[in-house]
Amino acid sequence: MFKPSVFNISVGDNVIYNSYSGAILKLSQPIADCISSCDNIDLLLEQGFIIDEKVNELNKYLVERNTAIFSRRHRGLKYVIALTNDCQAHCSYCFERGIERSCYMSEDTVNRVLSFIKNQAKTYEATSIQITYFGGEPLLNLDALKQIGINLKQFCLDNQIKYASNIITNGIALTKSAAILLAEIGVNFAQITLDGTRNTYRIAKGVDAYNTVLNNIQSAVGILPIDIRLNITRDNMQDIVDLIDDLFTVHELAGQVQLTLAQVVDYVGCEFNSALCLDGTEYAKFVCGIFKDKEKAGKGSLKRMHLMPKVLRTFCGMENCMQYVIGADGELYKCEHSVGKQNEIVGDINVGSYYNDLEMLFYSSIPQKCIEEVCPFLPMCLGGCANERLHNKHIRDCNQIKEKHLLLLSTYLELLKN
């Protein structure tokens, strides 16, 4: 006998989304009636909408989560490498505000980083390696980036390991020659943040580089895939709308770049607060309006799949015990938001993990409240970011999380009809 999944979420009119599998479907009758009369029982079982009545689905999910955190059998290795803490910009929401900016990864540290990654790859018989170049501004240390990229690309080629990398950059130094170099050493895409049109950008970034960045994006298109991240706050919503129009028309980037709409939250270490940060419902309503009004004009720049929740076993990759952020001096962290903070170091590339108490806290259980309520939104939320929970900085509003995802899902379904 079967029972409905505890992770089924009604999106309305017999449309169900399953947060365990990520499947979505429209039924002709309630799911409970389908168990006894539906001809497609195998499909419902395969997609996770029903489950054997003897199985405790929540416990099954928690076992999968613990496996995703602690298993050392993962053969896909991922690292974030902070090449420097320095940056040309001074973003008001930056979680690295106040840390020392003079640290650049040296050639000696680069060599030790490469040895660390290669040894990990050999020890765990890696089938893939993925690198994210990070900062500060990683292009300020282009020599180190180039050395790492060339070396790892060749190492992976020699050892039949799939290699991929990306870069998170403010775009100020992303000249055409830099874009060509990045493409040559295996960088698959660059993410660049814009906060609005020129004046808003200047205020948010603390530097008047808007035209430089737009010119660099236009010169890099066709050489390197570009993802423009639009950071949304309560103060810049209209300016983001104007910026999207400019990107699609004035700068003729519709279909040439990808746009990612991002909710700025009160991250650990930044100067933002609830007066400036949109709540989940406000953010979802804004994003849904953007997709309804701008998707067609974007010619593919707005990806409607971004409206769909991610199916999660860990909130982010850094909850896995084999993934780390590597700092410019070779120190290891469990979160990008910890870079440059000496009290949040959890290891180094010589010793490896220290297995200190701080690192163990990143692997802690999700909030008991989520488990007791058997919340169907659990695989979307997991109680929030481990780092935020650790610092007790960003407390999640469950009702807003639920409303946010329902709004986004409903808009996704509405767009499918068009």
Buried (B, 14 or more C-beta within 10 A) or exposed (E): EBBBBBBBBEBEEBBBBBBBBBBBBEBEEEBEEBBEEBEEBEEBBEBBBBBEEEEEBBEEBBEBBBEBBEEEEBEBBBBBBBBBBBBBBEBBBBBBEEBEBEBBBBEEBBEBBBEBBBEBBEEBEBBBBBBBBBBBBBBBBBEBBBBBBBBBBEBBEEBEBEBBBBBBBBBBBBBBEBBEBBBEBBBBBBBBBBBBBBEBBBBBBBBEBBEBBBBBBBBBBEBBBBBBBBBBBBBBBEBBBEBBBBBBEEBEBBEBBBBBBBBBBBBBBBBBEEEBBBBBBBBBBBBBEBBEEBBEBBEBBBBBEBBBBEBBBBBBBBBBBBBBBBBBBBBBBBBBBBBBBEEBBBBBBEEEBEEEEBBEBBBEEBBEEBBEEEBBBBBBBBBBBBBBBBBEBBEBEBEBBBBBBBBBBBBBBBBEEE
